[in-house]
Amino acid sequence: MEHEHFSELADLFIIYCENNMNISKTAKVLYIHRNTLIYRLKKIEEMTSLNTGSFQDCMLLYLALK
């Protein structure tokens, strides 16, 4: 939560989850390139030590952010 881009990354992650963890669909919704989305998801993984490709990890982080 202390990261300078926390709110931006949190919003991105929520949208990613709400789009069923589909990278292409999420990138279209956010109007960003899919590689940009992948890069930002990797940043979230580094910050949280959770795997954004795992449903269980995503659910845990999703509930924490909501």
PAGUNU-975252 format. One record per residue (C-alpha): x, y, z negated. Coordinates in nm, 4 decimals. Layout:
BEGIN
<donu><c1>X</c1><c2>Y</c2><c3>Z</c3></donu>
...
***
This chain:
BEGIN
<donu><c1>0.0000</c1><c2>0.0000</c2><c3>0.0000</c3></donu>
<donu><c1>0.2995</c1><c2>0.2278</c2><c3>-0.0417</c3></donu>
<donu><c1>0.4014</c1><c2>0.1976</c2><c3>0.3250</c3></donu>
<donu><c1>0.3610</c1><c2>0.5247</c2><c3>0.5140</c3></donu>
<donu><c1>0.1454</c1><c2>0.3614</c2><c3>0.7857</c3></donu>
<donu><c1>-0.0584</c1><c2>0.1434</c2><c3>0.5491</c3></donu>
<donu><c1>-0.4030</c1><c2>0.2787</c2><c3>0.6382</c3></donu>
<donu><c1>-0.3360</c1><c2>0.2519</c2><c3>1.0132</c3></donu>
<donu><c1>-0.2107</c1><c2>-0.1050</c2><c3>0.9824</c3></donu>
<donu><c1>-0.4983</c1><c2>-0.1995</c2><c3>0.7501</c3></donu>
<donu><c1>-0.7552</c1><c2>-0.0682</c2><c3>0.9992</c3></donu>
<donu><c1>-0.5809</c1><c2>-0.2526</c2><c3>1.2822</c3></donu>
<donu><c1>-0.5801</c1><c2>-0.5763</c2><c3>1.0826</c3></donu>
<donu><c1>-0.9516</c1><c2>-0.5488</c2><c3>0.9961</c3></donu>
<donu><c1>-1.0369</c1><c2>-0.4977</c2><c3>1.3633</c3></donu>
<donu><c1>-0.8149</c1><c2>-0.7955</c2><c3>1.4516</c3></donu>
<donu><c1>-1.0062</c1><c2>-1.0155</c2><c3>1.2062</c3></donu>
<donu><c1>-1.3446</c1><c2>-0.8886</c2><c3>1.3229</c3></donu>
<donu><c1>-1.2465</c1><c2>-0.9852</c2><c3>1.6783</c3></donu>
<donu><c1>-1.1884</c1><c2>-1.3452</c2><c3>1.5674</c3></donu>
<donu><c1>-0.8080</c1><c2>-1.3054</c2><c3>1.5584</c3></donu>
<donu><c1>-0.8083</c1><c2>-1.2676</c2><c3>1.9382</c3></donu>
<donu><c1>-0.5102</c1><c2>-1.0546</c2><c3>2.0412</c3></donu>
<donu><c1>-0.6304</c1><c2>-0.9657</c2><c3>2.3917</c3></donu>
<donu><c1>-0.9799</c1><c2>-0.8686</c2><c3>2.2775</c3></donu>
<donu><c1>-0.8452</c1><c2>-0.6644</c2><c3>1.9862</c3></donu>
<donu><c1>-0.5966</c1><c2>-0.4819</c2><c3>2.2098</c3></donu>
<donu><c1>-0.8798</c1><c2>-0.3853</c2><c3>2.4458</c3></donu>
<donu><c1>-1.0937</c1><c2>-0.2583</c2><c3>2.1580</c3></donu>
<donu><c1>-0.8037</c1><c2>-0.0506</c2><c3>2.0222</c3></donu>
<donu><c1>-0.6942</c1><c2>0.0687</c2><c3>2.3707</c3></donu>
<donu><c1>-0.3365</c1><c2>-0.0458</c2><c3>2.3122</c3></donu>
<donu><c1>-0.1099</c1><c2>-0.2904</c2><c3>2.4937</c3></donu>
<donu><c1>-0.1222</c1><c2>-0.6428</c2><c3>2.3561</c3></donu>
<donu><c1>0.2551</c1><c2>-0.6335</c2><c3>2.2913</c3></donu>
<donu><c1>0.2013</c1><c2>-0.3262</c2><c3>2.0712</c3></donu>
<donu><c1>-0.0614</c1><c2>-0.5185</c2><c3>1.8760</c3></donu>
<donu><c1>0.1719</c1><c2>-0.8173</c2><c3>1.8380</c3></donu>
<donu><c1>0.4485</c1><c2>-0.5857</c2><c3>1.7129</c3></donu>
<donu><c1>0.2172</c1><c2>-0.4288</c2><c3>1.4542</c3></donu>
<donu><c1>0.0917</c1><c2>-0.7677</c2><c3>1.3380</c3></donu>
<donu><c1>0.4548</c1><c2>-0.8730</c2><c3>1.2886</c3></donu>
<donu><c1>0.5027</c1><c2>-0.5601</c2><c3>1.0735</c3></donu>
<donu><c1>0.2062</c1><c2>-0.6688</c2><c3>0.8612</c3></donu>
<donu><c1>0.3616</c1><c2>-1.0157</c2><c3>0.8291</c3></donu>
<donu><c1>0.6903</c1><c2>-0.8625</c2><c3>0.7125</c3></donu>
<donu><c1>0.5141</c1><c2>-0.6432</c2><c3>0.4565</c3></donu>
<donu><c1>0.2859</c1><c2>-0.9137</c2><c3>0.3159</c3></donu>
<donu><c1>0.4729</c1><c2>-1.2405</c2><c3>0.3803</c3></donu>
<donu><c1>0.1480</c1><c2>-1.3761</c2><c3>0.5260</c3></donu>
<donu><c1>0.1037</c1><c2>-1.5395</c2><c3>0.8665</c3></donu>
<donu><c1>-0.1430</c1><c2>-1.3347</c2><c3>1.0744</c3></donu>
<donu><c1>-0.1969</c1><c2>-1.6374</c2><c3>1.2975</c3></donu>
<donu><c1>-0.3295</c1><c2>-1.8438</c2><c3>1.0069</c3></donu>
<donu><c1>-0.7007</c1><c2>-1.8222</c2><c3>0.9320</c3></donu>
<donu><c1>-0.6463</c1><c2>-1.8784</c2><c3>0.5588</c3></donu>
<donu><c1>-0.3847</c1><c2>-1.6032</c2><c3>0.5308</c3></donu>
<donu><c1>-0.5948</c1><c2>-1.3641</c2><c3>0.7364</c3></donu>
<donu><c1>-0.9005</c1><c2>-1.4302</c2><c3>0.5232</c3></donu>
<donu><c1>-0.7025</c1><c2>-1.3626</c2><c3>0.2064</c3></donu>
<donu><c1>-0.5681</c1><c2>-1.0305</c2><c3>0.3360</c3></donu>
<donu><c1>-0.9028</c1><c2>-0.9348</c2><c3>0.4913</c3></donu>
<donu><c1>-1.0832</c1><c2>-0.9779</c2><c3>0.1602</c3></donu>
<donu><c1>-0.8109</c1><c2>-0.7859</c2><c3>-0.0249</c3></donu>
<donu><c1>-0.8382</c1><c2>-0.4935</c2><c3>0.2158</c3></donu>
<donu><c1>-1.2165</c1><c2>-0.4852</c2><c3>0.2129</c3></donu>
***
